[in-house]
Amino acid sequence: MRPPQHGDMTGACNGSYQDFSGNIGIVGTPVIDAGTRTMYFVARSTTGSTFVQFLHAVNIVDGSEISGGPTEITATSSGNGDGSVNGVIAFDAQRQNQRQGLTLLNGTVYVTFSSHCDWGPYHGWILGYDAATLGQRVVYNATPNGYAAGMWESGTGMAADAAGNLYVVTGNGTVGDNGDPTSLTNRGESALKLTQSGSTLRVASYFTPYNYQFLNDNDIDYGGMGAFLIPNSGFYLTGGKDGNLYLLNKDAMGGYLPSSNQVQQMVALGGNANMHCQPAYYKGSSQEFIYVWSENDPLRAIQFDRASNLLSAQSQVVSSAAGPTGQSGAVLSVSSNGSQEGTGILWASYASSGDAEHSVSPGILRAFDANDISKELWNNQQKPRDAGGYYAKFAAPTIANGHVYLPTFSNRVVVYGLQ
C-alpha cells in the first residue's frame, strides 16, 4: 500500500491539480475524546489501483489502534444523482476529499466529504461512526438526486449544539429537486441544521442564498469560510466566496426565496474577500467580537451586540497589518484567561507571500490584542530564530499550557512560549 499523491487526481482541474503537493494522507483535522484518550482521524491509501480511506481510532498516549480500528470507509445511498447505478450512489474513495475537521457528538464520530477541484461525480457525504466500535451509524448524502454539495469550510469542523443538532454549509451543487428549489432532497449552496433520524440525518432548517445559481455558475461557493455557533446565543455565523457574512437564526435559518435573503443579517466585506479562511470568536468582560481575515482583505474585528443580536458592522476595527494574498486566507485562534480584561490574544497564521492554494509558501504567525486588533503584539518574523517555516494551509495554531503550537509544512511543529 502507498499513500495517494496529487498526481493520482488526474481528472481534477483538467489534469493540473495543485491543491496538494506530494502525498495525500491525513487531511481533515482529527478529533480527540479526552475522556477515553482516543484520537479519531481519516487516512487515505491505495491498494494497487484501488483507492481506500480508513477511519482510525488511536490511543493518544502510545499511538496504538483501538476500538477495532481502522475501519474502511464505505457508504451507499438511494438516489438517481450523479454517478448512480440502478438507483444507488456509492461512496468513491478516490474522488471524495476529507477536508473538513471531524466532529465527535454524543458518542458518534462524524466525518464529512467534499471533492478534489470539483472532480465528479462526487457528493456531500456525512458519515457517522460509533466512537466505541467504529461501526457505521449514520449515512447522509446532501444531493442524492443531484450532484456535488461538498462540505469543506476551509477545514473547519461542523458545529454542534447541546441538543445534538449538527450545523454545516455546503458548496457548489444541486439545489432542490424536480424544479422545486425548496425541496430538502438536494441542498447545495446551503447552510443546514441537521438532526439524526434513524440511520440518516434530516434537514431541520436551512438557508440558501437567492442567487445560488450565480454562485454555482461562477464557482463562488457559499460554504468556503469556516462557520460556527456564537456561544450562548441562537445564531450561526457563515460566509462564502462572495465576500458576505451571513448571520443566521440557527432554528429558523431563512429557507429560500427567489429575490432576497431573509436572514438575521448580511454583512458585505467586499468583492476582494474570497473567504478561504477560518474565523474566530472572543468574549471579553464587556464586549464580544468575531474576527475574519480573508485573503486580499484586511483583518477585521466586528462586535456582536447582544441587545440587537446583530453584528456592529459600521463600527468594526480593521488592522493595518499586511495580510494574505492569492486564494488562501488566515486561520485564527484566540487565547485568554477566561473573560479577564487584558488577557485576550488573537493569533493569525497565513502565507506571508505567494499563493498557498496551489503552492507551498512561507508562513507568518501574528499576535494581536483581542480587544483592539489595531495593536499587534508580536509576530514570528521579528527575530530570525522565531521563524516558523512553510505555512500549513487550513491548520490553525493551538494554544495550551502557556504555549502556542504552530503546525507547518516544514516537517515540524514549532512551539512558542514566554521567555
N, C-alpha and C positions, 0 to 999 in steps of 0.2 A: 504494500500500500504506500501511496505517496500523497502529500497534500496537493490539492489542485492549485493551478497557477493562473495568473491573469490571462496568459495566452490560451488557456483552455476555453475561455469565453469567446469563442471565435465569431459568434453571431452578434455579440453586443457592440453597440456603437459602430455598426457597419464594418466590423473587423478591426477597429482601432481602440479597443477597450483599455482605458488607463486609470480607472478609478482605484485600482490596486496596482502595486508593483511587486513582483516576485510571488511568493506563495500566498494562498488564501486559506487561513486556518480558523482560528477563533476570532470572530469579528464583533459580534454583539457583546456588550459588557455583561459579565457574569452577575449572578445574584447570590448572596450568602444568607443562609439561615444561621444566625448567631447562636440560637438555642441548641442546634444539633451540630454546629461547626461544620456545615456542609456547604460547598460551593457548587453551583449548577452553571454549566456553560455548554454551548454548542460548538462542535469542531467538525471540520469538513475533511474528506479524504477521497481517494479513488481506489477502486479495486479493478485493475486493468483499465478498461474503457468505461467502467461504471462509476458514476459519482454518488457518494453517500454523505449523509450528515448524521451525526450522533449527538444525543444529549448525554452529558456526563454529570455525575454527582461524585465529588471527591471530598475527602476529609481535609480540612484546611490546615491541619497540623502536620500530617505526613504525606498528603497527596494521594492516598490510596483510594481506589474506586469503591464506592459503597452503593447501597440501595439497588443492588443487582445491575448496576450500570457497567458500561454505557448501553443505551438503547438506541437502535436505529430509528431515525425519524421518517415515518411514512404516514400517509393520510389519503383518504378519498372523500369526495363529497358528491352528492347528486346534483346534476345540472347539465345544461347544454351549452355552457360557456366555452371560451377559448381553450382549445386542447382537449375537449371532452371526447370520449369514446363511448358510444352506446349509452349516453346519459350519465356518464360518470367522469369526474375530473380527478386525476391522480396527481399527488404532490411530485414535483420534478426537482430532485436534489441538486441538479446542475444549475438550473436557471433561477431557483429561488435563493435570494440573498438574505441571510440572517443578520441584518444591520442593527436593528433596534435592541436596546438592553432588555434582559429578561426581567420578568416580574414574578414575585412569589406572593401569593394571596390565599389565605385560608387553606394551606396545605397543598396548593396546586401551583406548579411552575408553569408560567405562560411564556410561550415562545412565538414571536411574530416574524413575518417574512415579507420581503419585497422582491426586487429584481436586480439584475445587472444591466444598468443603462437601458431599461425598458425592453430588454430582450425577451420576447414572448415565445410561446404562451406562458404567462405567469399570472398569479392571483395574490391577493392579500389574505394570507392564512394566519389564523391564531390557533395554536395547538396547546392544549393544557395537559400536564402530566402530574400524576400523584407524586408528591415530594418524597414519600417514604419508599415507594416501589418502582417509580418511573413508568408505571402503567399509564397508557393514554386515557385521559378522562374527557377531553373536550376537543372537538374539531369545528372550526368556523371558517368559512370561505366568504369573503366580502363581496365577491362577484360570481356566484355560481352560474348565472345565465349571461355573463358578460366577460370582460377582460380586465386585468390589472388591478388597480386599487391597492398597491403595495403600502406597507407600513414601515416607515423608517425614521422619521422625525429627527434627522441628524444624529442618530444614535441614542437619543433619549428613550428610556423605557416608558411603557404605558403607565398612566396614573391609575390609582385605585382609591376608593373611599371606604369608610368604616362599615358600610352596608354591604360590601362585597361587589360593588359595581366597578367595571373597568372603563377607562376612557382612552381613546386613541383617535388619531387623524389619519385618513387615507390619502394617497396621492392620486396621480392621473388614473382614470379608469371609468368604467361604465357607471352612469347614474340612472337608477330606476330600471323598470322592466316593462316591456310591451308598450312603449311610448309614454309611460307614466313616470315622470322624474321623482315622484314622491313615494314610489314603491320601495319597500325596505329590502327587496331582494338583492339589488346591486347598489352599493353605496361607495363609489369612487368619489374623490374630491370632497370628503365629508368628515366632520367631527362626529364621533359616535360615543354614546353611552351604552354600554353592553352589560347585560346581566345573564348569568348562567341559566339555561333552560334545558334540563336533562344533560345530554352529551354534546350540546352545542351552546351557542350564545345567541341571544336575541337583542335587537335594537330597541332600547327603551326610550331613547331620544336621539335626535341628530340635527346637524346643521350642514347645509350645502350652499355655497355662495351662488347667488343668482346667475353669475356669469361663468358657471362651471365649464360650459362648452369652450369658451375662450381660453380658460385656464388649461383645459385638456389639449386644445389645438396648438398651444404655444409652449407646452411643457412648463407651465407655471404652477407646479404642484402646490395645493393648499397644505399638504402635510409635510412641508420641508423643515419647518422650525420645530424644535422640541416643545412640547406642551406640558402644562402642569396645572393642578388644582391649587388655587390660592388657599393656604391653610385657614381653617376655621371660618370658611365662607361657603357660599353656594356657587362659586364661579370657577370657570375653567379658561385658562389663557392659552390661545392658539395663535399661529401665524403661518404665513406661507411665502412662496417666492414672489407673490405680487406686491410685497412690501407693506402688507397690512397686518396689524394685530387685531384679533377678534376675541373680545371678552364675551364669554357665553354663560348663561344661566345653566348650570350642569343638569338641572332637572327639566328644563324646557328650553332647549338649545336654539330653537328658531326654525327648524324644518327647512323647507324650500319654498320660495316664492319666485315667480319668473322675472320680477322687475326690481326687487330691492332685497336687502338683507335685514331681517327682523331679529337682530341680536342685541345683547345688552349694550355693547359699544364696539365701534370700529375705530382704530387709530391708524392713520396713514403715516408711515415713516418715509415714504418716497420711493420713486422708481429705482434708485440705486441699491436699495436694501433688498437683496435677493434671499436673505434669511436661511442660509445653510448654517445654522447656529444653535447653541443651547443657551436658553435664558436662565436667570436665577431670581431668587426672591429673598428679601430680608425684612424683618420686623424689628425696629429699634424700640426705644422706650416711648416714643411719641409718634413716629412715622413708620410707614412700611412702603417698600419700593419693589418694583420689578425692574430687572436690568436686561437689556438686549444689546448685543453687539454684532450686527450683521456685517458681512463683507461689504466693502465700498461705502460704508456708512459709519458715523461715529458711535462710540459707546453712549448709551442713553440710560438714565435713571428716571423712571416715571412713578410718581407716588400713587398708591391705591388708597382712595378715600372711602372709609367705611360708612360714612354718613350717606353718601350718594351711591355707593357700590359702583363707582366709576374710576377710571384712570385719569389722573390730572394731567392730561396731555399738554395743556397750554403752559404748564409750569415745570416741564421736565428739565433735568440738568443734563447737559451734553459735555462730554470730555473732549479735550483738545489733543489727547494722545493719538499718535499715528496708529491706525488700525489695519485690519486685514484687507487684502485685495483679492482679485481673482474670483473664485467661486467657492470659497470656504471661509465662514465667519469664525468668531471666537466661541470657545466653550468656557462657561463661567461657573464658579463655585463661591460660596460665602462661608466665612468662619466668624464666630463671635462667642462671647461669654454670655449666652442667652440673649436677652434684650438690653443688657447693661450698656449704657451710653458710652460711646467712645471705643468700643471693642470690636465693632463690625468691620470686616475687611472683605472686599470683593476681589477675587482672584480671576484673572483672564489669561487663557492660553490660546495662542494662534500662530499662524505662519507670519514671520516678520518680513518675509519677502517671497516673491513668486506666487504661484497658484497651487495650493495644497490639494485641490480637487484631482489634478492629474499629474502631480509630481511630488517627490519628497523634498520638503522645503525647510529652511532654518526656522526655528521657533523662538518665541519670546513668552515669558511669564511676567505679568504685571500685577501689582497690588494697589488698590485704591481704597480710600476712606469710604466705607459703605454709606455713610450719611451725606457725603459730599464727594462725588466722583470727579469733581474738578481737581481734587487733590490726589496726585499719585504719590504713594508712599515708598515704592521700591519697584525695580524690575531687574531681571537677571542678566541684563546686558550692561549694567553699570560697572561691573568688575569682571574681567575675563574668567576668573576662577568660578563664577556663578553660572556660566553659560550652560544651557540645558541640552543643546544638540538639536536634532531634527524634530519638528513638530509632529505629534501623533494626532492625526485627524479624528475628531469627534470623541477624544478621550480626555475627560475633564480632570483637573487636578483634584486630589483628595487631601483633606486636612484632618489630621488626627494626632492626639497626644503632643500638641505643640509643634508639629512638623507639617510641611507641605510636600506631598508626594506627586511628582510630575512624571507621567509616562512620556516616553519619547520614541522616535523611530531611529534612535542611535543604539539600539540593543541594550538599553539600560533604563532604570527608573532613577531619577535624580531627586534627592531628599534635601529640603531646605529647613533650617531652624535658626533660632536666635543664637548669637554668639555670646 
